[in-house]
Amino acid sequence: MKVDQARRLKELEQENTKLKRLVSELSLEKLVLKDIASGKF
């Protein structure tokens, strides 16, 4: 694997981690809003 390929792979892994965190946060927000809307708070 070339140096530029390794660097790109590391960048993609970091981006993937950030996106996974965002999905988790948005999923949690959705659940909270759903509970509030249904009166389960």
Secondary structure, DSSP 4 states (H G I P E B T S, - for coil): --HHHHHHHHHHHHHHHHHHHHHHHHHHHHHHHHHHHHT--
